[in-house]
Each structure stands twice: as structure tokens, then as C-alpha cells.
């Protein structure tokens, strides 16, 4: 029983789904009118971080996709590229 309790307390590595949730929250905070429904959202691992990309066909004309970097350890999200 002690092993089960201790196993539950161990930190788990951030999943792609959790990184996408954190990125969505940061995009909502920074760009309240940002429409994610027309964009492809891709989450990739990048050396201790997750890289969440919000891409659309219009990106070629608007300056590129929105990219959010999420630190796996601290779980902090930050917009690193935005055409807006």
C-alpha cells in the first residue's frame, strides 16, 4: 500500500494533451479573439519543451502561424511567434 501512495505522489512528465491545454490557455489570455476552429493544431516535442503550432492556409499572407512553447518541467506557456 505504501508503494501505491508513493507512486501517486511522483511527478509525471507533461503529455502532449496537457501541453496543448496550457498553450490554449495562453493563446486565450494573449489573444482573446483568436479563432482556433479554422486552424490545424500540432504539438511536437522540442528538447525539454513542447512546441504547439496553430497553422492555417492564410498564414502565408498573415506572417506565419502562432507558435507557443510550453516548458515540460515548469508547465509555463509562452507565445514565441505571432503575426498579430
URVENNOR-V161841 format. One record per backbone hydrogen bond with DSSP energy under -0.5 kcal/mol. CO is the residue of the C=O (numbers start at 1). NH is the residue of the N-H. If there is no record, write none. Layout:
BEGIN
co: (CO CO)
nh: (NH NH)
END
This chain:
BEGIN
co: (1 2 3 4 5 6 6 7 15 16 17 18 19 20 21 22 23 24 25 26 27 31 34 36 39 40 40 42 44 48 49 50 50 51 51 52 53 53 54 55 56 57 58 58 59 59 66 67 67 68 69 69 70 71 76 78 81)
nh: (5 6 7 8 9 9 10 10 19 20 21 22 23 24 25 26 27 28 29 30 31 34 36 39 41 42 55 53 51 72 46 52 70 44 53 68 42 55 66 40 59 60 61 62 63 64 54 80 81 52 71 78 50 75 71 69 67)
END
